[in-house]
Amino acid sequence: MDAVAYALAAGIPATISSVNVETTKASLPTNLANHGQSTLGDGTVLVTGGSTTGSDSQRTDIVRSWSPTTNSWTQKSSLITPRWRHRQSTLADGTALVAAGETSGQIPAYYYRRYVQQYNPTTNVWSNKAQFPQDIYWTGQSTLGDGTVLVTGGYWTGTSYNTVRSWSPTTNSWTTKASLNGTRRQHGQSTLADGTALVTGGWISNQPSSDVRSYDPSTNAWTQKTSMPATAHGHGQSTVGDGTVLTTGGPTGTGYVSAACYSYDPATNTWTTKIALSNVRIAHGQSTLGDGTVLLTGGSYTNSATGNPTSGVQQYDPGLELPTPGRAALLGYLAAN
C-alpha cells in the first residue's frame, strides 16, 4: 500500500504538506502594525498607514498594494496624514474607505483625526469624504450588503464607546445606529454573505471578552451569537469564500498573545478550532483573497500590540482541517517508506 492509499484508508491527509496552512509571501517593505487592510475589487490588497515601530512617533502615511498575481508590493498615493489604529473596508464599487484612527499632531488635530478618505485604485487617487462625528480609534468596520459602511465601538483618551454609525456612499453622510450591548474596542468585524455584520471579542466594559453579536441593517438590531472559544482582542477577522468567518491570533484575555485560529459558521452558529498560525500575532492586517484564502500582513509576533512590528506576510488556507489522530501513523509510514 502506498502513502496515498494508506492515508485514504485511514481517513487522514494524504501528504505532509496538506496540513501546512501557511505560505510565506513577499514581505512588506517595512515592519508595520496597527495598519488598515482590505482586498480591492481588482483583487489586489491595499495596506494603509500603521506604525513602523509600534510607537506614536512612527505613524506612517505610506500606502502599498500587493498583487496575488506577481507576489509583489507597489507603493501608491499616500494618505493625507500619517495614521494608525484606523479601520478600512472595500466598497461595492471596488474602492476602499479609511475611517477613524490616530493621526499626527497637526493643528487643529481633530480636523485630521476625523478625516475619512476613499481610495480609487483605477486612478490611484484619494478623495475626502464626510468627516467622522468624533475622535476615535480601535473601532470595527465593514461594508454591509446594502453598500453602507458600519463602524462600531472604539476608544479615545481613556474611554471606550458602544456607539455605532453607518456611512452611506450615496449621500456621503453618517447616521447613528443601534448601540452595541456594551462599550467595545479592539474587536473583530466582518460582513457575512447575507449582508449582516459579525462582531467578535474585544474589550467590553474594560474586560476581555469572547462575546459575539450580529447586526442586521434591515432591522437596525443586534442579535447575540455563540461566543468565541476563547477571549480575544486585537485579532484578525475576515469572511472567507465558503461564508464562514476566520479569526486569527490576538491575546486570550490579559495574558499572552495567541496563534489560535477559529472558524465561525453562521449557518449552524458554531465555532470550530482551525490549525494555528506558525507564530503568535496581534495588531496585524487580514483580508480574504479572490481564491478564498486569507492574507495576513505585519502586526507583532510578540506579546505586545505596539512593540516589535514585523514585515512578515503569510497566506492562510482556511479550507485545510486539523490533522486527525492517525497522522502520526502516516508520518511513521512515510519515514519508513
N, C-alpha and C positions, 0 to 999 in steps of 0.2 A: 504494500500500500504506500503510495507516495504522500508527500506532505499535504497536498491539497485535499486528497481523498480522506486522509486521516482527519484533517480539520473539519471537513464537511460531516464526516461520520460522528465527530464529537460535538458538532454544532457550535464551533468556535471559529474565530477569524482564521483565514487560510494562510495569511502571511504575517510575519512580524510587523511589516510596515503598515499593515491595515489598522493598527492601533496607534499609529503616530498621527495625532490630530493636528499638529502644528507644522507649518512650513515657514522657514525664515525667508523674509523678503528684503529688498533693498532698504537699508536703514535710512531714517530721517537724516538730513544733512547736519542736524544739531540735536543735542539732548533736548527733550521737551516734555512738559507735564501741564496738566490743567488747561489743555487746549480744546478747541472746538473741532468736530469732525462729522462729516456726512458724505454719503455716496451720491453723486450728482446724477442728473438724468442721462448724461453721456457715458455713465459707467465708471468715471474716474472718482477718486476720493479726494475731497478738499479738506485740508488741515489748516486751521487758522489760529493765530496768536499763541498764547501759552507763556510759560516761563522756561528759560533755558537752564536755570539753576535751582528753581523752586522757590525763589525769593521775589518779593515785590519789585525790587530794583532791576530785575532782569526780565520783566514782561517784554513781549515782542509783538510787533505788528506784521511780521512776516507771514505770508500765505503760500502754501505749497500744494501741488496736486500730484497724486500718484496714479500712474496708469497700470491697470492689471495686464494690459497687452505687452508693454515693454518693461514692466517692473522697474520703473524709474520715476524720480521726483523732478518736478519742474516748478520753479518759482513763479508766482503770479502777482498781480497787483496787491499792494499792501493794504491792510486795514487802515482806517482813517487815524487810528491812535493805537498804541500798544494796549493789549487786552488779554486777561486771563480769567479763569474760573467762569467763563461765559458758556452759553449753550448755542447749539447750531442744529438746524434741520433743513432738509431739502423740500422745496415746494413742489406743487403738482406740475409746474412748468419746467422743472429740472434745475431751477436756480436754488440758491441757498440763502437762508435768513439767519443772521447772527444777532443775538439779543442778550442783555444783561451783562454781568461780569464786572471786574475791576479794571480800571484804566489808569493811565499815568496822571500825574497831578497838574494837568492844565487848569487854568482859571477861566471861568468857574468850572471846577472839577465835575460837578453833577451833570453839566451840559454834555460832557463827553461820555460819562458813565452810562447815561441813558440813551446813548446813540443806538439805533437799530439799523443794520445795514443789510442790503440784499446784493448777492454776487451773481453776475451773469457770466457763465463760463464761455459762452459764444463770443462775447465782446471783451471779456477779461476786465470788466468794469464793476465797481461798487457804487451803489446808489443809496442815499439816506432815506429812511422811512420814518413814520411817526415814532417819536421817542417813547421809550418805556415809561410808565407812570411813576416809577420810584427807583431809587438806588437799590440794587440788589445783586447778589451773585449766588452760586451754588443752587440754582433753580433746576427744574426739569423742563424739557422742551421736546415737542414732537409735532409734526404736521398731521392733522387728523384727516379722516376720509372725506370730509366736506371741504377740504382745502385750507381751512383755518389753521393757525399755529397756536397750540396750547402751552402756556408757560405756568408752571406750578411751583408753589412754595418759594424757598430761598432764604437768604441770610444777609444781614447788614449790621455792622457795628454792635455786635453782641446780641442781636435779636433775630430769631427765626420767625418765619411767616407761614400762614396757611392760605394765603391769597392765591387765587387762580385767575389768569387773564387770557383772553383769546385775541389774536390779531387776524384781521381779515385782509387778504391781499386785494380784494375787490374795492374796499373802501379805505384801505390804509389807516385803520383805526383800531384801538384797543378797547375791549369790553370786559367788564368784571363778570366772572362766572361763579358757580357754587364752590365754596371753600373746601379745602381738604379737611379730614377728620381731626387733624391736629397740626401744629406747626411742624414743618418738614424741610430738611435741607440735605444736600449731598445724596439724593436719591436717584434711582434709575427711572427712565421713562422711554417708552416707545409706543408706536401706534400698531394696533392689531389689524388683521386682514379685514375685519368688519368695520374699520374706521374709528373704533373707540381707542382710548389710550390706557396703557397699563403702567402704574406707578409702583415701584418696589423699594422696600427698605428705606435707608437713610436714617437721619436722626429725627425722631418725633418727640416733640416737647423735651428736647435735650437728652433723650435716651436712644441708644442704638436700637434699631427695630428691624423686624422681619415682615412687617405689615405690608399687605398688597391691596391696592384699590384699582378699580376700573372706572373710567369716566366715559359716559355716553353723551356726545354733544347734542343729540336729538332730544334728550330729556333734561339736559343740564343736571345730571345726577351722578353721584358716586356710589359704587357697589363694592362691598368687601369681598375679597377673594381669598383662596387658601394662602396662608403665609409661606414665605420662603423657608427652606430647610434650616437656615441659619441667618442671624442678623448680618446685615451688610450695609456699608456706605462707601461712597467714592468708587463704586464698582462700575463696570461697563454693562451696557444693555442694548440689545437690538432684536428686532423681529426678523427671523430667518425665513428662508424660502418655503418651508412647509407650514408656516403660520405659527410655529412655536416661538417662544421668546428665550433668548440665551443671555444669562448674566454671567459675568466673569470677574474674578478677583474681588478686591475690596476687603477691608478689615471685618472680622467677625466680632462685633462689639467694640470694646475699647482696647482689645489686645492686638495680637499680631495680624498683619495683612495676610490674606488668604490667596491661594491659587485655585480655589474651588470654582467649578462651573456648574450651573444649574439650568435646566430647561423647564419652562412652564408651558403646558398645553391648555389653551383656552377652551378647547372642546370638552375636556374632562375636568378642568380646574384642578390639575395636579402638577406637582413638581417631580422632576427626575434628576438624579445626580449624573453629570457627564464626566468625561475624562478631564482631569485637572490640567491647568496650564503648566508649562515647564518651569515657570518662575512665579512667585507671588507678584501681584500687580495692583496698583492703585493709581487713581487720577490719570488714567490712560484714555485714549480715544478708541471708539469702537463703532463700526458700521458694517452693514451687510452688503456684500457684493452681488453682482448680477447672477452669479452662479450659485448663490445661496450660502456660500462660505462667508466667514467674518474676518475683517481686517482689524487687528489690534495695533495701535501705534503709541510709542512713547510711554509716559507715566513713570512710575517709580517701582523698582524691584525690591525696595526696602520697606521697613515699617513706618513710612512717613509719606504723607500726601504732598509734601513740599520739598523734601530733601532728595538729592541724588537722582535727578531725572535720567531716563535712558533714551537712546535713539532707536532702540530695537523695534522692529516691525515683524509681526507674525500673522500668518493666515491660518485661521482655525476652522476645521471642518466639523460642524455640529452634527453631521449625519452619522459619524462613527460612534459606536457604542462602547461602553465599558467592556473590557475583556471578561470572559467567563472564567470560572474556576479551573476549567480544563486547559487554559492557555499554558499553564506551567508544564503540563504533559506534552503539549505541542512543541514548546521550546526545547524540551528534552529530546523529543524525537528529531527535530531539525538539527540539533547539535550532534546527534549520533549518526545522522544520515546525510 
